[in-house]
């Protein structure tokens, strides 16, 4: 009889997670993701959903999903490369590329899968990867699957990014190796934006390729309140080589995409393992995703000014949350960015947890983000703005934040 207990660590390490207050407790949502939800029998105001444009229960998306199921069935029966490539998948990719004003796009089952699949084939052994220190875990995992040389630059520090680029150039004077610079478009914990215009100038100078994960910029950022994302925000179409987008946030559905040149998409269609070896998105997902693009298209009969409404809500809430006393530098910095993420800094883990619990008692659903996910002393309530929130919703929330913030002596 073996002395080794192969799964004993599971319970032991889970208990340790609980002891350290790091357990994710899943709340049960009993309604669609809308501003007023029911969570475990209690009616609450939703402030922690990524459903920025309030599209996940939109009637047009639901209609498009149902139509797709009726026409194409519940699933595709295969991966895209063999027998699962449906007309609706190609329509989704075409409409997505048109929305982004770029040449082509390829869709994956999720944004995480898109990053894991697209990053590894873009670099070879001993090529160079340079990554922002606050990049999303899916970027980190994608990098881990490569054999490239890796370096990190301090968050949004262009001086340090250039230093890393110079190091790569010095090591490769004949310019035979590839350099891939990775950055989030909007950083999910702090709600700030990458300096993509400055990154593009540096990468152009050193011959580096840019990969931007714009999961939280899609449907939010962009010129003329069209929600086309951070590449459009800076007018960099054709100058940022790889743009990763997701449909699980502002677009209200699920799915990831890579957008760029036709050469890029042709390359990834033949090299990205998470695309080649994953079943294709169900027709309902593709249909609903197309529906979201129709709602955002000013030339569509289904167009609605959902982005403009979101940005109005963001501007108002961010200004007022700072004014009532939540003036930590991280909160104040996020307030200056046109993003939908509001990090309301509370301090230590216990304070953030108490803030969340008290907000729930008062009818507000907003969960804490705590160490080790964020640095010690910066535990927070991460508020996510939504098009469907009314002025009355926002004022109610701000009043609860102010009262409980004073009660917990946060300010």
Secondary structure as UniProt FT lines:
FT   TURN            6..7
FT   HELIX           8..19
FT   TURN            20..21
FT   STRAND          36..39
FT   TURN            40..41
FT   STRAND          42..46
FT   TURN            52..53
FT   TURN            56..57
FT   HELIX           59..72
FT   TURN            80..83
FT   HELIX           87..100
FT   STRAND          104..108
FT   HELIX           111..122
FT   TURN            125..126
FT   STRAND          128..132
FT   TURN            133..134
FT   HELIX           137..144
FT   STRAND          149..153
FT   TURN            155..156
FT   HELIX           158..171
FT   TURN            172..174
FT   STRAND          179..184
FT   TURN            188..190
FT   HELIX           196..206
FT   STRAND          209..213
FT   TURN            215..220
FT   HELIX           223..225
FT   HELIX           230..233
FT   TURN            234..235
FT   TURN            237..239
FT   STRAND          242..246
FT   TURN            250..251
FT   STRAND          256..260
FT   HELIX           262..271
FT   HELIX           273..276
FT   HELIX           283..296
FT   TURN            298..299
FT   TURN            301..302
FT   HELIX           306..323
FT   TURN            324..325
FT   HELIX           329..335
FT   STRAND          341..347
FT   HELIX           349..361
FT   TURN            362..363
FT   STRAND          364..365
FT   STRAND          368..369
FT   TURN            371..372
FT   TURN            376..377
FT   STRAND          379..384
FT   TURN            387..388
FT   HELIX           391..407
FT   TURN            408..409
//
